[in-house]
Amino acid sequence: MSLSLKEQISSFIQSLPNVERKHDPMSEEAYFYGLRNFAHFHGPRHIDIRLSKPQQEEALRTQKAIRHQYAPQAGWVSCILETEEQAENTKKLLKEAYDTCVSLKNSHTGTN
């Protein structure tokens, strides 16, 4: 049996080093790198991803994501998981969000 798109995305996120799945006020399935929540699910077909402002602008411009309903000012975008193409685009955005988390943490600890 093949994995659902949500299961594929969850598996992809959990394959990234040092990512923790936690419950938080936004979602029972939120993903953190350190203290930073960079992605969380709302049901089986909706995931929110926190990007840098330039990444957010590009994701919206290229229609790989849609505007986040509540916190676009913080870099959040939303992705809908209905097709394989949407899942692949979501994985790319998740990797960008993860890389930003790693970069931010390294710049704060001085270990670049």
MODELLER restraints for C-alpha pairs under 7 A, 6 or more apart:
rsr = mdl.restraints
at = mdl.atoms
rsr.add(forms.Gaussian(group=physical.xy_distance, feature=features.Distance(at['CA:5:A'], at['CA:81:A']), mean=6.41, stdev=0.5))
rsr.add(forms.Gaussian(group=physical.xy_distance, feature=features.Distance(at['CA:5:A'], at['CA:87:A']), mean=6.44, stdev=0.5))
rsr.add(forms.Gaussian(group=physical.xy_distance, feature=features.Distance(at['CA:6:A'], at['CA:44:A']), mean=5.84, stdev=0.5))
rsr.add(forms.Gaussian(group=physical.xy_distance, feature=features.Distance(at['CA:6:A'], at['CA:45:A']), mean=6.54, stdev=0.5))
rsr.add(forms.Gaussian(group=physical.xy_distance, feature=features.Distance(at['CA:9:A'], at['CA:91:A']), mean=6.73, stdev=0.5))
rsr.add(forms.Gaussian(group=physical.xy_distance, feature=features.Distance(at['CA:18:A'], at['CA:33:A']), mean=6.38, stdev=0.5))
rsr.add(forms.Gaussian(group=physical.xy_distance, feature=features.Distance(at['CA:19:A'], at['CA:31:A']), mean=6.54, stdev=0.5))
rsr.add(forms.Gaussian(group=physical.xy_distance, feature=features.Distance(at['CA:19:A'], at['CA:32:A']), mean=5.59, stdev=0.5))
rsr.add(forms.Gaussian(group=physical.xy_distance, feature=features.Distance(at['CA:19:A'], at['CA:33:A']), mean=4.98, stdev=0.5))
rsr.add(forms.Gaussian(group=physical.xy_distance, feature=features.Distance(at['CA:20:A'], at['CA:31:A']), mean=5.63, stdev=0.5))
rsr.add(forms.Gaussian(group=physical.xy_distance, feature=features.Distance(at['CA:20:A'], at['CA:32:A']), mean=5.19, stdev=0.5))
rsr.add(forms.Gaussian(group=physical.xy_distance, feature=features.Distance(at['CA:20:A'], at['CA:33:A']), mean=6.50, stdev=0.5))
rsr.add(forms.Gaussian(group=physical.xy_distance, feature=features.Distance(at['CA:21:A'], at['CA:29:A']), mean=6.43, stdev=0.5))
rsr.add(forms.Gaussian(group=physical.xy_distance, feature=features.Distance(at['CA:21:A'], at['CA:30:A']), mean=5.61, stdev=0.5))
rsr.add(forms.Gaussian(group=physical.xy_distance, feature=features.Distance(at['CA:21:A'], at['CA:31:A']), mean=4.60, stdev=0.5))
rsr.add(forms.Gaussian(group=physical.xy_distance, feature=features.Distance(at['CA:21:A'], at['CA:32:A']), mean=6.38, stdev=0.5))
rsr.add(forms.Gaussian(group=physical.xy_distance, feature=features.Distance(at['CA:22:A'], at['CA:28:A']), mean=6.93, stdev=0.5))
rsr.add(forms.Gaussian(group=physical.xy_distance, feature=features.Distance(at['CA:22:A'], at['CA:29:A']), mean=6.14, stdev=0.5))
rsr.add(forms.Gaussian(group=physical.xy_distance, feature=features.Distance(at['CA:22:A'], at['CA:30:A']), mean=5.31, stdev=0.5))
rsr.add(forms.Gaussian(group=physical.xy_distance, feature=features.Distance(at['CA:22:A'], at['CA:31:A']), mean=6.19, stdev=0.5))
rsr.add(forms.Gaussian(group=physical.xy_distance, feature=features.Distance(at['CA:23:A'], at['CA:29:A']), mean=5.68, stdev=0.5))
rsr.add(forms.Gaussian(group=physical.xy_distance, feature=features.Distance(at['CA:23:A'], at['CA:30:A']), mean=5.89, stdev=0.5))
rsr.add(forms.Gaussian(group=physical.xy_distance, feature=features.Distance(at['CA:24:A'], at['CA:30:A']), mean=6.53, stdev=0.5))
rsr.add(forms.Gaussian(group=physical.xy_distance, feature=features.Distance(at['CA:27:A'], at['CA:40:A']), mean=6.08, stdev=0.5))
rsr.add(forms.Gaussian(group=physical.xy_distance, feature=features.Distance(at['CA:27:A'], at['CA:41:A']), mean=6.23, stdev=0.5))
rsr.add(forms.Gaussian(group=physical.xy_distance, feature=features.Distance(at['CA:27:A'], at['CA:42:A']), mean=6.44, stdev=0.5))
rsr.add(forms.Gaussian(group=physical.xy_distance, feature=features.Distance(at['CA:29:A'], at['CA:40:A']), mean=5.73, stdev=0.5))
rsr.add(forms.Gaussian(group=physical.xy_distance, feature=features.Distance(at['CA:29:A'], at['CA:41:A']), mean=5.76, stdev=0.5))
rsr.add(forms.Gaussian(group=physical.xy_distance, feature=features.Distance(at['CA:30:A'], at['CA:37:A']), mean=6.72, stdev=0.5))
rsr.add(forms.Gaussian(group=physical.xy_distance, feature=features.Distance(at['CA:30:A'], at['CA:39:A']), mean=5.87, stdev=0.5))
rsr.add(forms.Gaussian(group=physical.xy_distance, feature=features.Distance(at['CA:30:A'], at['CA:40:A']), mean=4.06, stdev=0.5))
rsr.add(forms.Gaussian(group=physical.xy_distance, feature=features.Distance(at['CA:30:A'], at['CA:41:A']), mean=6.51, stdev=0.5))
rsr.add(forms.Gaussian(group=physical.xy_distance, feature=features.Distance(at['CA:31:A'], at['CA:37:A']), mean=5.68, stdev=0.5))
rsr.add(forms.Gaussian(group=physical.xy_distance, feature=features.Distance(at['CA:31:A'], at['CA:38:A']), mean=6.13, stdev=0.5))
rsr.add(forms.Gaussian(group=physical.xy_distance, feature=features.Distance(at['CA:31:A'], at['CA:39:A']), mean=5.29, stdev=0.5))
rsr.add(forms.Gaussian(group=physical.xy_distance, feature=features.Distance(at['CA:31:A'], at['CA:40:A']), mean=5.98, stdev=0.5))
rsr.add(forms.Gaussian(group=physical.xy_distance, feature=features.Distance(at['CA:32:A'], at['CA:38:A']), mean=5.86, stdev=0.5))
rsr.add(forms.Gaussian(group=physical.xy_distance, feature=features.Distance(at['CA:33:A'], at['CA:101:A']), mean=6.44, stdev=0.5))
rsr.add(forms.Gaussian(group=physical.xy_distance, feature=features.Distance(at['CA:38:A'], at['CA:49:A']), mean=5.67, stdev=0.5))
rsr.add(forms.Gaussian(group=physical.xy_distance, feature=features.Distance(at['CA:38:A'], at['CA:50:A']), mean=4.90, stdev=0.5))
rsr.add(forms.Gaussian(group=physical.xy_distance, feature=features.Distance(at['CA:38:A'], at['CA:97:A']), mean=6.30, stdev=0.5))
rsr.add(forms.Gaussian(group=physical.xy_distance, feature=features.Distance(at['CA:38:A'], at['CA:98:A']), mean=6.94, stdev=0.5))
rsr.add(forms.Gaussian(group=physical.xy_distance, feature=features.Distance(at['CA:39:A'], at['CA:47:A']), mean=6.86, stdev=0.5))
rsr.add(forms.Gaussian(group=physical.xy_distance, feature=features.Distance(at['CA:39:A'], at['CA:48:A']), mean=5.46, stdev=0.5))
rsr.add(forms.Gaussian(group=physical.xy_distance, feature=features.Distance(at['CA:39:A'], at['CA:49:A']), mean=4.43, stdev=0.5))
rsr.add(forms.Gaussian(group=physical.xy_distance, feature=features.Distance(at['CA:39:A'], at['CA:50:A']), mean=6.25, stdev=0.5))
rsr.add(forms.Gaussian(group=physical.xy_distance, feature=features.Distance(at['CA:40:A'], at['CA:47:A']), mean=5.61, stdev=0.5))
rsr.add(forms.Gaussian(group=physical.xy_distance, feature=features.Distance(at['CA:40:A'], at['CA:48:A']), mean=5.44, stdev=0.5))
rsr.add(forms.Gaussian(group=physical.xy_distance, feature=features.Distance(at['CA:40:A'], at['CA:49:A']), mean=6.85, stdev=0.5))
rsr.add(forms.Gaussian(group=physical.xy_distance, feature=features.Distance(at['CA:41:A'], at['CA:47:A']), mean=4.29, stdev=0.5))
rsr.add(forms.Gaussian(group=physical.xy_distance, feature=features.Distance(at['CA:41:A'], at['CA:48:A']), mean=6.33, stdev=0.5))
rsr.add(forms.Gaussian(group=physical.xy_distance, feature=features.Distance(at['CA:45:A'], at['CA:80:A']), mean=5.54, stdev=0.5))
rsr.add(forms.Gaussian(group=physical.xy_distance, feature=features.Distance(at['CA:45:A'], at['CA:81:A']), mean=4.64, stdev=0.5))
rsr.add(forms.Gaussian(group=physical.xy_distance, feature=features.Distance(at['CA:45:A'], at['CA:82:A']), mean=6.65, stdev=0.5))
rsr.add(forms.Gaussian(group=physical.xy_distance, feature=features.Distance(at['CA:46:A'], at['CA:78:A']), mean=6.98, stdev=0.5))
rsr.add(forms.Gaussian(group=physical.xy_distance, feature=features.Distance(at['CA:46:A'], at['CA:79:A']), mean=5.83, stdev=0.5))
rsr.add(forms.Gaussian(group=physical.xy_distance, feature=features.Distance(at['CA:46:A'], at['CA:80:A']), mean=4.79, stdev=0.5))
rsr.add(forms.Gaussian(group=physical.xy_distance, feature=features.Distance(at['CA:46:A'], at['CA:81:A']), mean=6.14, stdev=0.5))
rsr.add(forms.Gaussian(group=physical.xy_distance, feature=features.Distance(at['CA:47:A'], at['CA:78:A']), mean=5.75, stdev=0.5))
rsr.add(forms.Gaussian(group=physical.xy_distance, feature=features.Distance(at['CA:47:A'], at['CA:79:A']), mean=5.36, stdev=0.5))
rsr.add(forms.Gaussian(group=physical.xy_distance, feature=features.Distance(at['CA:47:A'], at['CA:80:A']), mean=6.64, stdev=0.5))
rsr.add(forms.Gaussian(group=physical.xy_distance, feature=features.Distance(at['CA:48:A'], at['CA:76:A']), mean=6.48, stdev=0.5))
rsr.add(forms.Gaussian(group=physical.xy_distance, feature=features.Distance(at['CA:48:A'], at['CA:77:A']), mean=5.63, stdev=0.5))
rsr.add(forms.Gaussian(group=physical.xy_distance, feature=features.Distance(at['CA:48:A'], at['CA:78:A']), mean=4.36, stdev=0.5))
rsr.add(forms.Gaussian(group=physical.xy_distance, feature=features.Distance(at['CA:48:A'], at['CA:79:A']), mean=6.27, stdev=0.5))
rsr.add(forms.Gaussian(group=physical.xy_distance, feature=features.Distance(at['CA:49:A'], at['CA:76:A']), mean=5.46, stdev=0.5))
rsr.add(forms.Gaussian(group=physical.xy_distance, feature=features.Distance(at['CA:49:A'], at['CA:77:A']), mean=5.41, stdev=0.5))
rsr.add(forms.Gaussian(group=physical.xy_distance, feature=features.Distance(at['CA:49:A'], at['CA:78:A']), mean=6.22, stdev=0.5))
rsr.add(forms.Gaussian(group=physical.xy_distance, feature=features.Distance(at['CA:49:A'], at['CA:94:A']), mean=6.66, stdev=0.5))
rsr.add(forms.Gaussian(group=physical.xy_distance, feature=features.Distance(at['CA:50:A'], at['CA:75:A']), mean=5.33, stdev=0.5))
rsr.add(forms.Gaussian(group=physical.xy_distance, feature=features.Distance(at['CA:50:A'], at['CA:76:A']), mean=4.25, stdev=0.5))
rsr.add(forms.Gaussian(group=physical.xy_distance, feature=features.Distance(at['CA:50:A'], at['CA:77:A']), mean=6.41, stdev=0.5))
rsr.add(forms.Gaussian(group=physical.xy_distance, feature=features.Distance(at['CA:50:A'], at['CA:97:A']), mean=6.05, stdev=0.5))
rsr.add(forms.Gaussian(group=physical.xy_distance, feature=features.Distance(at['CA:51:A'], at['CA:75:A']), mean=5.02, stdev=0.5))
rsr.add(forms.Gaussian(group=physical.xy_distance, feature=features.Distance(at['CA:51:A'], at['CA:76:A']), mean=6.05, stdev=0.5))
rsr.add(forms.Gaussian(group=physical.xy_distance, feature=features.Distance(at['CA:51:A'], at['CA:97:A']), mean=5.06, stdev=0.5))
rsr.add(forms.Gaussian(group=physical.xy_distance, feature=features.Distance(at['CA:52:A'], at['CA:75:A']), mean=5.66, stdev=0.5))
rsr.add(forms.Gaussian(group=physical.xy_distance, feature=features.Distance(at['CA:53:A'], at['CA:75:A']), mean=5.48, stdev=0.5))
rsr.add(forms.Gaussian(group=physical.xy_distance, feature=features.Distance(at['CA:56:A'], at['CA:75:A']), mean=5.92, stdev=0.5))
rsr.add(forms.Gaussian(group=physical.xy_distance, feature=features.Distance(at['CA:56:A'], at['CA:77:A']), mean=6.73, stdev=0.5))
rsr.add(forms.Gaussian(group=physical.xy_distance, feature=features.Distance(at['CA:59:A'], at['CA:65:A']), mean=5.44, stdev=0.5))
rsr.add(forms.Gaussian(group=physical.xy_distance, feature=features.Distance(at['CA:60:A'], at['CA:66:A']), mean=5.87, stdev=0.5))
rsr.add(forms.Gaussian(group=physical.xy_distance, feature=features.Distance(at['CA:60:A'], at['CA:67:A']), mean=6.86, stdev=0.5))
rsr.add(forms.Gaussian(group=physical.xy_distance, feature=features.Distance(at['CA:64:A'], at['CA:89:A']), mean=5.99, stdev=0.5))
rsr.add(forms.Gaussian(group=physical.xy_distance, feature=features.Distance(at['CA:65:A'], at['CA:77:A']), mean=6.06, stdev=0.5))
rsr.add(forms.Gaussian(group=physical.xy_distance, feature=features.Distance(at['CA:65:A'], at['CA:78:A']), mean=5.60, stdev=0.5))
rsr.add(forms.Gaussian(group=physical.xy_distance, feature=features.Distance(at['CA:65:A'], at['CA:79:A']), mean=5.01, stdev=0.5))
rsr.add(forms.Gaussian(group=physical.xy_distance, feature=features.Distance(at['CA:66:A'], at['CA:77:A']), mean=5.88, stdev=0.5))
rsr.add(forms.Gaussian(group=physical.xy_distance, feature=features.Distance(at['CA:66:A'], at['CA:78:A']), mean=5.23, stdev=0.5))
rsr.add(forms.Gaussian(group=physical.xy_distance, feature=features.Distance(at['CA:66:A'], at['CA:79:A']), mean=6.27, stdev=0.5))
rsr.add(forms.Gaussian(group=physical.xy_distance, feature=features.Distance(at['CA:67:A'], at['CA:77:A']), mean=5.27, stdev=0.5))
rsr.add(forms.Gaussian(group=physical.xy_distance, feature=features.Distance(at['CA:67:A'], at['CA:78:A']), mean=6.20, stdev=0.5))
rsr.add(forms.Gaussian(group=physical.xy_distance, feature=features.Distance(at['CA:68:A'], at['CA:76:A']), mean=5.76, stdev=0.5))
rsr.add(forms.Gaussian(group=physical.xy_distance, feature=features.Distance(at['CA:68:A'], at['CA:77:A']), mean=4.57, stdev=0.5))
rsr.add(forms.Gaussian(group=physical.xy_distance, feature=features.Distance(at['CA:68:A'], at['CA:78:A']), mean=5.25, stdev=0.5))
rsr.add(forms.Gaussian(group=physical.xy_distance, feature=features.Distance(at['CA:79:A'], at['CA:90:A']), mean=6.58, stdev=0.5))
rsr.add(forms.Gaussian(group=physical.xy_distance, feature=features.Distance(at['CA:80:A'], at['CA:86:A']), mean=6.98, stdev=0.5))
rsr.add(forms.Gaussian(group=physical.xy_distance, feature=features.Distance(at['CA:81:A'], at['CA:87:A']), mean=5.81, stdev=0.5))
rsr.add(forms.Gaussian(group=physical.xy_distance, feature=features.Distance(at['CA:106:A'], at['CA:112:A']), mean=5.53, stdev=0.5))
